[in-house]
Amino acid sequence: MRITRYPGLSAFTLSALLALAVMLWNYVADVGIAGTGGAALALFGTFALTAAGILLVMTRLPGWARVTFKVLIALGLIGTSLAAFFLHAWIVLALLIVATVAFVISLIL
C-alpha cells in the first residue's frame, strides 16, 4: 500500500514519531523530568499515537475499526498534549500540535 494515499495520516505518524523521539530524550536525559511518572505517561502516549498512526497507514481495517482508532487518536492527542504542557515539554507539545493539524487534515480528505 502506498503511503502517499494517506498524506494527512502519514504526516500525523511522522509528527508523532518525532514527538516520541523527543519525549524519549526528555525521559532519559537530565532535563528535570527524567524518570518521572508524568514523563513515562507522555512517553507511552506518544508511543501509542505512533503505533496507531502506523497501523492506520499500513493496514486495511474495516470501517468500524478505523473510526475507533480515530476516536482514540483524538483522545490520545488531547491527553498527551496536556501532559506535555504540564511537563513543560514545549518541543513535544509543538510536534503534537502539528500532529493534530495533520490528523484534522486526514479527517477532511
PDB file as gemmi writes it, atoms N, CA and C in Angstrom:
CRYST1    1.000    1.000    1.000  90.00  90.00  90.00 P 1                      
ATOM      1  N   MET A   1       0.847  -1.178   0.000  1.00  0.00           N  
ATOM      2  CA  MET A   1       0.000   0.000   0.000  1.00  0.00           C  
ATOM      3  C   MET A   1       0.891   1.240   0.000  1.00  0.00           C  
ATOM      4  N   ARG A   2       0.544   2.206  -0.822  1.00  0.00           N  
ATOM      5  CA  ARG A   2       1.336   3.424  -0.909  1.00  0.00           C  
ATOM      6  C   ARG A   2       1.008   4.352   0.252  1.00  0.00           C  
ATOM      7  N   ILE A   3       2.059   4.912   0.848  1.00  0.00           N  
ATOM      8  CA  ILE A   3       1.877   5.834   1.962  1.00  0.00           C  
ATOM      9  C   ILE A   3       1.269   7.144   1.480  1.00  0.00           C  
ATOM     10  N   THR A   4       1.532   7.519   0.231  1.00  0.00           N  
ATOM     11  CA  THR A   4       1.006   8.790  -0.277  1.00  0.00           C  
ATOM     12  C   THR A   4      -0.509   8.768  -0.434  1.00  0.00           C  
ATOM     13  N   ARG A   5      -1.117   7.625  -0.275  1.00  0.00           N  
ATOM     14  CA  ARG A   5      -2.575   7.542  -0.333  1.00  0.00           C  
ATOM     15  C   ARG A   5      -3.210   8.246   0.861  1.00  0.00           C  
ATOM     16  N   TYR A   6      -2.505   8.299   1.962  1.00  0.00           N  
ATOM     17  CA  TYR A   6      -2.992   8.947   3.179  1.00  0.00           C  
ATOM     18  C   TYR A   6      -2.014  10.039   3.604  1.00  0.00           C  
ATOM     19  N   PRO A   7      -1.994  11.181   2.926  1.00  0.00           N  
ATOM     20  CA  PRO A   7      -0.988  12.204   3.270  1.00  0.00           C  
ATOM     21  C   PRO A   7      -1.170  12.776   4.673  1.00  0.00           C  
ATOM     22  N   GLY A   8      -2.415  12.969   5.117  1.00  0.00           N  
ATOM     23  CA  GLY A   8      -2.652  13.505   6.456  1.00  0.00           C  
ATOM     24  C   GLY A   8      -2.215  12.538   7.540  1.00  0.00           C  
ATOM     25  N   LEU A   9      -2.577  11.267   7.368  1.00  0.00           N  
ATOM     26  CA  LEU A   9      -2.179  10.265   8.360  1.00  0.00           C  
ATOM     27  C   LEU A   9      -0.676  10.024   8.346  1.00  0.00           C  
ATOM     28  N   SER A  10      -0.063  10.126   7.176  1.00  0.00           N  
ATOM     29  CA  SER A  10       1.391   9.965   7.102  1.00  0.00           C  
ATOM     30  C   SER A  10       2.096  11.105   7.830  1.00  0.00           C  
ATOM     31  N   ALA A  11       1.615  12.325   7.635  1.00  0.00           N  
ATOM     32  CA  ALA A  11       2.197  13.472   8.343  1.00  0.00           C  
ATOM     33  C   ALA A  11       1.949  13.357   9.842  1.00  0.00           C  
ATOM     34  N   PHE A  12       0.762  12.872  10.221  1.00  0.00           N  
ATOM     35  CA  PHE A  12       0.460  12.648  11.639  1.00  0.00           C  
ATOM     36  C   PHE A  12       1.426  11.638  12.240  1.00  0.00           C  
ATOM     37  N   THR A  13       1.643  10.537  11.539  1.00  0.00           N  
ATOM     38  CA  THR A  13       2.524   9.486  12.045  1.00  0.00           C  
ATOM     39  C   THR A  13       3.956   9.984  12.178  1.00  0.00           C  
ATOM     40  N   LEU A  14       4.418  10.743  11.204  1.00  0.00           N  
ATOM     41  CA  LEU A  14       5.771  11.293  11.273  1.00  0.00           C  
ATOM     42  C   LEU A  14       5.913  12.261  12.444  1.00  0.00           C  
ATOM     43  N   SER A  15       4.924  13.118  12.654  1.00  0.00           N  
ATOM     44  CA  SER A  15       4.971  14.056  13.783  1.00  0.00           C  
ATOM     45  C   SER A  15       4.932  13.315  15.116  1.00  0.00           C  
ATOM     46  N   ALA A  16       4.100  12.286  15.202  1.00  0.00           N  
ATOM     47  CA  ALA A  16       4.028  11.500  16.434  1.00  0.00           C  
ATOM     48  C   ALA A  16       5.339  10.762  16.685  1.00  0.00           C  
ATOM     49  N   LEU A  17       5.971  10.274  15.625  1.00  0.00           N  
ATOM     50  CA  LEU A  17       7.258   9.590  15.771  1.00  0.00           C  
ATOM     51  C   LEU A  17       8.342  10.550  16.252  1.00  0.00           C  
ATOM     52  N   LEU A  18       8.363  11.755  15.713  1.00  0.00           N  
ATOM     53  CA  LEU A  18       9.324  12.759  16.182  1.00  0.00           C  
ATOM     54  C   LEU A  18       9.048  13.145  17.636  1.00  0.00           C  
ATOM     55  N   ALA A  19       7.768  13.268  18.003  1.00  0.00           N  
ATOM     56  CA  ALA A  19       7.414  13.567  19.394  1.00  0.00           C  
ATOM     57  C   ALA A  19       7.857  12.428  20.313  1.00  0.00           C  
ATOM     58  N   LEU A  20       7.733  11.193  19.837  1.00  0.00           N  
ATOM     59  CA  LEU A  20       8.194  10.043  20.615  1.00  0.00           C  
ATOM     60  C   LEU A  20       9.698  10.116  20.845  1.00  0.00           C  
ATOM     61  N   ALA A  21      10.453  10.457  19.810  1.00  0.00           N  
ATOM     62  CA  ALA A  21      11.911  10.552  19.948  1.00  0.00           C  
ATOM     63  C   ALA A  21      12.305  11.649  20.937  1.00  0.00           C  
ATOM     64  N   VAL A  22      11.658  12.807  20.844  1.00  0.00           N  
ATOM     65  CA  VAL A  22      11.977  13.907  21.760  1.00  0.00           C  
ATOM     66  C   VAL A  22      11.549  13.551  23.180  1.00  0.00           C  
ATOM     67  N   MET A  23      10.397  12.899  23.326  1.00  0.00           N  
ATOM     68  CA  MET A  23       9.936  12.529  24.667  1.00  0.00           C  
ATOM     69  C   MET A  23      10.838  11.466  25.279  1.00  0.00           C  
ATOM     70  N   LEU A  24      11.351  10.555  24.464  1.00  0.00           N  
ATOM     71  CA  LEU A  24      12.306   9.564  24.964  1.00  0.00           C  
ATOM     72  C   LEU A  24      13.568  10.254  25.459  1.00  0.00           C  
ATOM     73  N   TRP A  25      14.034  11.253  24.720  1.00  0.00           N  
ATOM     74  CA  TRP A  25      15.200  12.022  25.165  1.00  0.00           C  
ATOM     75  C   TRP A  25      14.884  12.749  26.478  1.00  0.00           C  
ATOM     76  N   ASN A  26      13.702  13.344  26.585  1.00  0.00           N  
ATOM     77  CA  ASN A  26      13.308  14.016  27.826  1.00  0.00           C  
ATOM     78  C   ASN A  26      13.247  13.040  28.998  1.00  0.00           C  
ATOM     79  N   TYR A  27      12.857  11.802  28.725  1.00  0.00           N  
ATOM     80  CA  TYR A  27      12.720  10.816  29.789  1.00  0.00           C  
ATOM     81  C   TYR A  27      14.073  10.330  30.296  1.00  0.00           C  
ATOM     82  N   VAL A  28      15.057  10.198  29.410  1.00  0.00           N  
ATOM     83  CA  VAL A  28      16.344   9.637  29.842  1.00  0.00           C  
ATOM     84  C   VAL A  28      17.389  10.701  30.149  1.00  0.00           C  
ATOM     85  N   ALA A  29      17.295  11.879  29.545  1.00  0.00           N  
ATOM     86  CA  ALA A  29      18.282  12.936  29.791  1.00  0.00           C  
ATOM     87  C   ALA A  29      17.930  13.675  31.079  1.00  0.00           C  
ATOM     88  N   ASP A  30      18.907  14.331  31.638  1.00  0.00           N  
ATOM     89  CA  ASP A  30      18.690  15.048  32.898  1.00  0.00           C  
ATOM     90  C   ASP A  30      18.180  16.458  32.599  1.00  0.00           C  
ATOM     91  N   VAL A  31      16.891  16.542  32.297  1.00  0.00           N  
ATOM     92  CA  VAL A  31      16.285  17.834  31.967  1.00  0.00           C  
ATOM     93  C   VAL A  31      15.239  18.252  33.005  1.00  0.00           C  
ATOM     94  N   GLY A  32      15.202  17.583  34.131  1.00  0.00           N  
ATOM     95  CA  GLY A  32      14.277  17.946  35.195  1.00  0.00           C  
ATOM     96  C   GLY A  32      13.052  17.053  35.284  1.00  0.00           C  
ATOM     97  N   ILE A  33      12.708  16.367  34.200  1.00  0.00           N  
ATOM     98  CA  ILE A  33      11.553  15.471  34.236  1.00  0.00           C  
ATOM     99  C   ILE A  33      11.974  14.025  33.998  1.00  0.00           C  
ATOM    100  N   ALA A  34      13.276  13.785  34.003  1.00  0.00           N  
ATOM    101  CA  ALA A  34      13.803  12.453  33.696  1.00  0.00           C  
ATOM    102  C   ALA A  34      13.316  11.433  34.713  1.00  0.00           C  
ATOM    103  N   GLY A  35      12.743  10.356  34.208  1.00  0.00           N  
ATOM    104  CA  GLY A  35      12.339   9.250  35.054  1.00  0.00           C  
ATOM    105  C   GLY A  35      11.075   9.469  35.858  1.00  0.00           C  
ATOM    106  N   THR A  36      10.371  10.556  35.654  1.00  0.00           N  
ATOM    107  CA  THR A  36       9.155  10.812  36.422  1.00  0.00           C  
ATOM    108  C   THR A  36       7.979  10.052  35.818  1.00  0.00           C  
ATOM    109  N   GLY A  37       6.944   9.909  36.612  1.00  0.00           N  
ATOM    110  CA  GLY A  37       5.746   9.230  36.138  1.00  0.00           C  
ATOM    111  C   GLY A  37       5.051   9.977  35.014  1.00  0.00           C  
ATOM    112  N   GLY A  38       5.041  11.293  35.097  1.00  0.00           N  
ATOM    113  CA  GLY A  38       4.420  12.089  34.040  1.00  0.00           C  
ATOM    114  C   GLY A  38       5.147  11.953  32.719  1.00  0.00           C  
ATOM    115  N   ALA A  39       6.471  11.919  32.777  1.00  0.00           N  
ATOM    116  CA  ALA A  39       7.251  11.733  31.550  1.00  0.00           C  
ATOM    117  C   ALA A  39       7.022  10.340  30.973  1.00  0.00           C  
ATOM    118  N   ALA A  40       6.899   9.346  31.847  1.00  0.00           N  
ATOM    119  CA  ALA A  40       6.619   7.992  31.375  1.00  0.00           C  
ATOM    120  C   ALA A  40       5.236   7.922  30.733  1.00  0.00           C  
ATOM    121  N   LEU A  41       4.267   8.612  31.310  1.00  0.00           N  
ATOM    122  CA  LEU A  41       2.918   8.640  30.743  1.00  0.00           C  
ATOM    123  C   LEU A  41       2.913   9.319  29.374  1.00  0.00           C  
ATOM    124  N   ALA A  42       3.613  10.439  29.261  1.00  0.00           N  
ATOM    125  CA  ALA A  42       3.693  11.131  27.971  1.00  0.00           C  
ATOM    126  C   ALA A  42       4.458  10.290  26.950  1.00  0.00           C  
ATOM    127  N   LEU A  43       5.478   9.580  27.401  1.00  0.00           N  
ATOM    128  CA  LEU A  43       6.231   8.693  26.511  1.00  0.00           C  
ATOM    129  C   LEU A  43       5.330   7.579  25.990  1.00  0.00           C  
ATOM    130  N   PHE A  44       4.541   6.985  26.864  1.00  0.00           N  
ATOM    131  CA  PHE A  44       3.603   5.942  26.442  1.00  0.00           C  
ATOM    132  C   PHE A  44       2.549   6.513  25.499  1.00  0.00           C  
ATOM    133  N   GLY A  45       2.077   7.726  25.780  1.00  0.00           N  
ATOM    134  CA  GLY A  45       1.079   8.354  24.912  1.00  0.00           C  
ATOM    135  C   GLY A  45       1.602   8.594  23.511  1.00  0.00           C  
ATOM    136  N   THR A  46       2.829   9.090  23.410  1.00  0.00           N  
ATOM    137  CA  THR A  46       3.400   9.313  22.080  1.00  0.00           C  
ATOM    138  C   THR A  46       3.670   7.988  21.365  1.00  0.00           C  
ATOM    139  N   PHE A  47       4.037   6.958  22.129  1.00  0.00           N  
ATOM    140  CA  PHE A  47       4.221   5.640  21.521  1.00  0.00           C  
ATOM    141  C   PHE A  47       2.898   5.105  20.984  1.00  0.00           C  
ATOM    142  N   ALA A  48       1.828   5.245  21.767  1.00  0.00           N  
ATOM    143  CA  ALA A  48       0.516   4.761  21.330  1.00  0.00           C  
ATOM    144  C   ALA A  48       0.026   5.521  20.097  1.00  0.00           C  
ATOM    145  N   LEU A  49       0.260   6.834  20.060  1.00  0.00           N  
ATOM    146  CA  LEU A  49      -0.136   7.617  18.889  1.00  0.00           C  
ATOM    147  C   LEU A  49       0.642   7.182  17.654  1.00  0.00           C  
ATOM    148  N   THR A  50       1.937   6.951  17.814  1.00  0.00           N  
ATOM    149  CA  THR A  50       2.756   6.499  16.690  1.00  0.00           C  
ATOM    150  C   THR A  50       2.294   5.129  16.197  1.00  0.00           C  
ATOM    151  N   ALA A  51       2.039   4.219  17.126  1.00  0.00           N  
ATOM    152  CA  ALA A  51       1.598   2.871  16.747  1.00  0.00           C  
ATOM    153  C   ALA A  51       0.245   2.914  16.035  1.00  0.00           C  
ATOM    154  N   ALA A  52      -0.670   3.733  16.523  1.00  0.00           N  
ATOM    155  CA  ALA A  52      -1.983   3.845  15.880  1.00  0.00           C  
ATOM    156  C   ALA A  52      -1.860   4.444  14.485  1.00  0.00           C  
ATOM    157  N   GLY A  53      -0.994   5.428  14.338  1.00  0.00           N  
ATOM    158  CA  GLY A  53      -0.787   6.025  13.021  1.00  0.00           C  
ATOM    159  C   GLY A  53      -0.202   5.030  12.033  1.00  0.00           C  
ATOM    160  N   ILE A  54       0.784   4.271  12.474  1.00  0.00           N  
ATOM    161  CA  ILE A  54       1.384   3.258  11.600  1.00  0.00           C  
ATOM    162  C   ILE A  54       0.350   2.211  11.225  1.00  0.00           C  
ATOM    163  N   LEU A  55      -0.464   1.806  12.183  1.00  0.00           N  
ATOM    164  CA  LEU A  55      -1.496   0.807  11.919  1.00  0.00           C  
ATOM    165  C   LEU A  55      -2.503   1.310  10.896  1.00  0.00           C  
ATOM    166  N   LEU A  56      -2.928   2.559  11.017  1.00  0.00           N  
ATOM    167  CA  LEU A  56      -3.910   3.097  10.075  1.00  0.00           C  
ATOM    168  C   LEU A  56      -3.320   3.301   8.682  1.00  0.00           C  
ATOM    169  N   VAL A  57      -2.047   3.657   8.603  1.00  0.00           N  
ATOM    170  CA  VAL A  57      -1.435   3.897   7.292  1.00  0.00           C  
ATOM    171  C   VAL A  57      -1.107   2.584   6.590  1.00  0.00           C  
ATOM    172  N   MET A  58      -0.606   1.603   7.325  1.00  0.00           N  
ATOM    173  CA  MET A  58      -0.061   0.404   6.694  1.00  0.00           C  
ATOM    174  C   MET A  58      -1.045  -0.751   6.517  1.00  0.00           C  
ATOM    175  N   THR A  59      -2.164  -0.743   7.216  1.00  0.00           N  
ATOM    176  CA  THR A  59      -3.081  -1.880   7.126  1.00  0.00           C  
ATOM    177  C   THR A  59      -4.437  -1.431   6.609  1.00  0.00           C  
ATOM    178  N   ARG A  60      -5.181  -2.385   6.133  1.00  0.00           N  
ATOM    179  CA  ARG A  60      -6.541  -2.135   5.675  1.00  0.00           C  
ATOM    180  C   ARG A  60      -7.482  -2.672   6.762  1.00  0.00           C  
ATOM    181  N   LEU A  61      -8.137  -1.760   7.443  1.00  0.00           N  
ATOM    182  CA  LEU A  61      -9.025  -2.124   8.541  1.00  0.00           C  
ATOM    183  C   LEU A  61     -10.472  -1.917   8.123  1.00  0.00           C  
ATOM    184  N   PRO A  62     -11.404  -2.650   8.760  1.00  0.00           N  
ATOM    185  CA  PRO A  62     -12.819  -2.373   8.490  1.00  0.00           C  
ATOM    186  C   PRO A  62     -13.199  -0.975   8.985  1.00  0.00           C  
ATOM    187  N   GLY A  63     -14.304  -0.463   8.493  1.00  0.00           N  
ATOM    188  CA  GLY A  63     -14.715   0.905   8.809  1.00  0.00           C  
ATOM    189  C   GLY A  63     -14.865   1.177  10.294  1.00  0.00           C  
ATOM    190  N   TRP A  64     -15.466   0.243  11.034  1.00  0.00           N  
ATOM    191  CA  TRP A  64     -15.682   0.467  12.464  1.00  0.00           C  
ATOM    192  C   TRP A  64     -14.353   0.539  13.213  1.00  0.00           C  
ATOM    193  N   ALA A  65     -13.368  -0.231  12.780  1.00  0.00           N  
ATOM    194  CA  ALA A  65     -12.063  -0.213  13.452  1.00  0.00           C  
ATOM    195  C   ALA A  65     -11.329   1.095  13.164  1.00  0.00           C  
ATOM    196  N   ARG A  66     -11.435   1.592  11.924  1.00  0.00           N  
ATOM    197  CA  ARG A  66     -10.802   2.875  11.589  1.00  0.00           C  
ATOM    198  C   ARG A  66     -11.418   4.000  12.406  1.00  0.00           C  
ATOM    199  N   VAL A  67     -12.740   3.986  12.542  1.00  0.00           N  
ATOM    200  CA  VAL A  67     -13.412   5.026  13.330  1.00  0.00           C  
ATOM    201  C   VAL A  67     -12.993   4.931  14.791  1.00  0.00           C  
ATOM    202  N   THR A  68     -12.914   3.714  15.321  1.00  0.00           N  
ATOM    203  CA  THR A  68     -12.497   3.524  16.711  1.00  0.00           C  
ATOM    204  C   THR A  68     -11.084   4.059  16.930  1.00  0.00           C  
ATOM    205  N   PHE A  69     -10.170   3.731  16.029  1.00  0.00           N  
ATOM    206  CA  PHE A  69      -8.800   4.226  16.165  1.00  0.00           C  
ATOM    207  C   PHE A  69      -8.733   5.738  16.036  1.00  0.00           C  
ATOM    208  N   LYS A  70      -9.542   6.319  15.163  1.00  0.00           N  
ATOM    209  CA  LYS A  70      -9.521   7.773  15.002  1.00  0.00           C  
ATOM    210  C   LYS A  70     -10.056   8.477  16.248  1.00  0.00           C  
ATOM    211  N   VAL A  71     -11.069   7.909  16.885  1.00  0.00           N  
ATOM    212  CA  VAL A  71     -11.570   8.481  18.143  1.00  0.00           C  
ATOM    213  C   VAL A  71     -10.508   8.356  19.229  1.00  0.00           C  
ATOM    214  N   LEU A  72      -9.858   7.198  19.312  1.00  0.00           N  
ATOM    215  CA  LEU A  72      -8.807   7.006  20.313  1.00  0.00           C  
ATOM    216  C   LEU A  72      -7.610   7.914  20.048  1.00  0.00           C  
ATOM    217  N   ILE A  73      -7.293   8.163  18.779  1.00  0.00           N  
ATOM    218  CA  ILE A  73      -6.211   9.093  18.449  1.00  0.00           C  
ATOM    219  C   ILE A  73      -6.570  10.495  18.913  1.00  0.00           C  
ATOM    220  N   ALA A  74      -7.816  10.910  18.678  1.00  0.00           N  
ATOM    221  CA  ALA A  74      -8.234  12.252  19.110  1.00  0.00           C  
ATOM    222  C   ALA A  74      -8.115  12.391  20.626  1.00  0.00           C  
ATOM    223  N   LEU A  75      -8.563  11.384  21.359  1.00  0.00           N  
ATOM    224  CA  LEU A  75      -8.444  11.423  22.822  1.00  0.00           C  
ATOM    225  C   LEU A  75      -6.982  11.378  23.257  1.00  0.00           C  
ATOM    226  N   GLY A  76      -6.176  10.576  22.579  1.00  0.00           N  
ATOM    227  CA  GLY A  76      -4.754  10.495  22.900  1.00  0.00           C  
ATOM    228  C   GLY A  76      -4.022  11.794  22.631  1.00  0.00           C  
ATOM    229  N   LEU A  77      -4.387  12.478  21.557  1.00  0.00           N  
ATOM    230  CA  LEU A  77      -3.773  13.774  21.270  1.00  0.00           C  
ATOM    231  C   LEU A  77      -4.095  14.787  22.360  1.00  0.00           C  
ATOM    232  N   ILE A  78      -5.327  14.788  22.819  1.00  0.00           N  
ATOM    233  CA  ILE A  78      -5.714  15.726  23.882  1.00  0.00           C  
ATOM    234  C   ILE A  78      -4.943  15.417  25.165  1.00  0.00           C  
ATOM    235  N   GLY A  79      -4.952  14.154  25.580  1.00  0.00           N  
ATOM    236  CA  GLY A  79      -4.298  13.780  26.831  1.00  0.00           C  
ATOM    237  C   GLY A  79      -2.789  13.945  26.805  1.00  0.00           C  
ATOM    238  N   THR A  80      -2.160  13.534  25.723  1.00  0.00           N  
ATOM    239  CA  THR A  80      -0.707  13.631  25.633  1.00  0.00           C  
ATOM    240  C   THR A  80      -0.261  15.080  25.494  1.00  0.00           C  
ATOM    241  N   SER A  81      -1.031  15.886  24.774  1.00  0.00           N  
ATOM    242  CA  SER A  81      -0.705  17.316  24.674  1.00  0.00           C  
ATOM    243  C   SER A  81      -0.823  17.989  26.032  1.00  0.00           C  
ATOM    244  N   LEU A  82      -1.834  17.623  26.789  1.00  0.00           N  
ATOM    245  CA  LEU A  82      -1.994  18.181  28.134  1.00  0.00           C  
ATOM    246  C   LEU A  82      -0.832  17.761  29.035  1.00  0.00           C  
ATOM    247  N   ALA A  83      -0.409  16.501  28.933  1.00  0.00           N  
ATOM    248  CA  ALA A  83       0.741  16.038  29.721  1.00  0.00           C  
ATOM    249  C   ALA A  83       2.015  16.774  29.316  1.00  0.00           C  
ATOM    250  N   ALA A  84       2.216  16.976  28.018  1.00  0.00           N  
ATOM    251  CA  ALA A  84       3.401  17.712  27.556  1.00  0.00           C  
ATOM    252  C   ALA A  84       3.362  19.155  28.041  1.00  0.00           C  
ATOM    253  N   PHE A  85       2.181  19.746  28.077  1.00  0.00           N  
ATOM    254  CA  PHE A  85       2.047  21.116  28.578  1.00  0.00           C  
ATOM    255  C   PHE A  85       2.426  21.186  30.054  1.00  0.00           C  
ATOM    256  N   PHE A  86       1.905  20.263  30.850  1.00  0.00           N  
ATOM    257  CA  PHE A  86       2.205  20.274  32.282  1.00  0.00           C  
ATOM    258  C   PHE A  86       3.670  19.950  32.570  1.00  0.00           C  
ATOM    259  N   LEU A  87       4.312  19.180  31.697  1.00  0.00           N  
ATOM    260  CA  LEU A  87       5.728  18.848  31.871  1.00  0.00           C  
ATOM    261  C   LEU A  87       6.658  19.920  31.314  1.00  0.00           C  
ATOM    262  N   HIS A  88       6.095  20.937  30.684  1.00  0.00           N  
ATOM    263  CA  HIS A  88       6.874  21.998  30.031  1.00  0.00           C  
ATOM    264  C   HIS A  88       7.767  21.414  28.944  1.00  0.00           C  
ATOM    265  N   ALA A  89       7.275  20.397  28.265  1.00  0.00           N  
ATOM    266  CA  ALA A  89       7.980  19.783  27.134  1.00  0.00           C  
ATOM    267  C   ALA A  89       7.475  20.471  25.867  1.00  0.00           C  
ATOM    268  N   TRP A  90       7.989  21.675  25.623  1.00  0.00           N  
ATOM    269  CA  TRP A  90       7.438  22.538  24.576  1.00  0.00           C  
ATOM    270  C   TRP A  90       7.663  21.983  23.181  1.00  0.00           C  
ATOM    271  N   ILE A  91       8.780  21.327  22.948  1.00  0.00           N  
ATOM    272  CA  ILE A  91       9.026  20.758  21.618  1.00  0.00           C  
ATOM    273  C   ILE A  91       8.033  19.633  21.345  1.00  0.00           C  
ATOM    274  N   VAL A  92       7.801  18.803  22.346  1.00  0.00           N  
ATOM    275  CA  VAL A  92       6.820  17.724  22.201  1.00  0.00           C  
ATOM    276  C   VAL A  92       5.436  18.313  21.970  1.00  0.00           C  
ATOM    277  N   LEU A  93       5.096  19.351  22.706  1.00  0.00           N  
ATOM    278  CA  LEU A  93       3.793  19.990  22.531  1.00  0.00           C  
ATOM    279  C   LEU A  93       3.651  20.564  21.123  1.00  0.00           C  
ATOM    280  N   ALA A  94       4.699  21.202  20.616  1.00  0.00           N  
ATOM    281  CA  ALA A  94       4.647  21.752  19.251  1.00  0.00           C  
ATOM    282  C   ALA A  94       4.477  20.637  18.220  1.00  0.00           C  
ATOM    283  N   LEU A  95       5.186  19.534  18.407  1.00  0.00           N  
ATOM    284  CA  LEU A  95       5.044  18.414  17.477  1.00  0.00           C  
ATOM    285  C   LEU A  95       3.656  17.788  17.563  1.00  0.00           C  
ATOM    286  N   LEU A  96       3.075  17.758  18.747  1.00  0.00           N  
ATOM    287  CA  LEU A  96       1.723  17.225  18.884  1.00  0.00           C  
ATOM    288  C   LEU A  96       0.689  18.164  18.274  1.00  0.00           C  
ATOM    289  N   ILE A  97       0.948  19.462  18.297  1.00  0.00           N  
ATOM    290  CA  ILE A  97       0.051  20.404  17.616  1.00  0.00           C  
ATOM    291  C   ILE A  97       0.123  20.179  16.108  1.00  0.00           C  
ATOM    292  N   VAL A  98       1.328  19.973  15.588  1.00  0.00           N  
ATOM    293  CA  VAL A  98       1.481  19.646  14.162  1.00  0.00           C  
ATOM    294  C   VAL A  98       0.758  18.336  13.849  1.00  0.00           C  
ATOM    295  N   ALA A  99       0.881  17.348  14.737  1.00  0.00           N  
ATOM    296  CA  ALA A  99       0.195  16.071  14.541  1.00  0.00           C  
ATOM    297  C   ALA A  99      -1.319  16.258  14.561  1.00  0.00           C  
ATOM    298  N   THR A 100      -1.812  17.140  15.421  1.00  0.00           N  
ATOM    299  CA  THR A 100      -3.247  17.403  15.475  1.00  0.00           C  
ATOM    300  C   THR A 100      -3.739  18.038  14.179  1.00  0.00           C  
ATOM    301  N   VAL A 101      -2.989  18.997  13.669  1.00  0.00           N  
ATOM    302  CA  VAL A 101      -3.365  19.629  12.395  1.00  0.00           C  
ATOM    303  C   VAL A 101      -3.366  18.590  11.274  1.00  0.00           C  
ATOM    304  N   ALA A 102      -2.348  17.744  11.228  1.00  0.00           N  
ATOM    305  CA  ALA A 102      -2.287  16.695  10.202  1.00  0.00           C  
ATOM    306  C   ALA A 102      -3.439  15.709  10.364  1.00  0.00           C  
ATOM    307  N   PHE A 103      -3.806  15.399  11.606  1.00  0.00           N  
ATOM    308  CA  PHE A 103      -4.913  14.480  11.849  1.00  0.00           C  
ATOM    309  C   PHE A 103      -6.232  15.089  11.387  1.00  0.00           C  
ATOM    310  N   VAL A 104      -6.439  16.366  11.649  1.00  0.00           N  
ATOM    311  CA  VAL A 104      -7.659  17.039  11.187  1.00  0.00           C  
ATOM    312  C   VAL A 104      -7.697  17.062   9.661  1.00  0.00           C  
ATOM    313  N   ILE A 105      -6.552  17.293   9.036  1.00  0.00           N  
ATOM    314  CA  ILE A 105      -6.489  17.247   7.572  1.00  0.00           C  
ATOM    315  C   ILE A 105      -6.856  15.854   7.070  1.00  0.00           C  
ATOM    316  N   SER A 106      -6.405  14.816   7.774  1.00  0.00           N  
ATOM    317  CA  SER A 106      -6.743  13.451   7.356  1.00  0.00           C  
ATOM    318  C   SER A 106      -8.235  13.177   7.500  1.00  0.00           C  
ATOM    319  N   LEU A 107      -8.885  13.830   8.444  1.00  0.00           N  
ATOM    320  CA  LEU A 107     -10.331  13.656   8.589  1.00  0.00           C  
ATOM    321  C   LEU A 107     -11.086  14.366   7.471  1.00  0.00           C  
ATOM    322  N   ILE A 108     -10.541  15.473   7.000  1.00  0.00           N  
ATOM    323  CA  ILE A 108     -11.200  16.244   5.949  1.00  0.00           C  
ATOM    324  C   ILE A 108     -11.032  15.569   4.588  1.00  0.00           C  
ATOM    325  N   LEU A 109      -9.830  15.060   4.310  1.00  0.00           N  
ATOM    326  CA  LEU A 109      -9.566  14.452   2.994  1.00  0.00           C  
ATOM    327  C   LEU A 109     -10.170  13.079   2.871  1.00  0.00           C  
TER     328      LEU A 109                                                      
END                                                                             
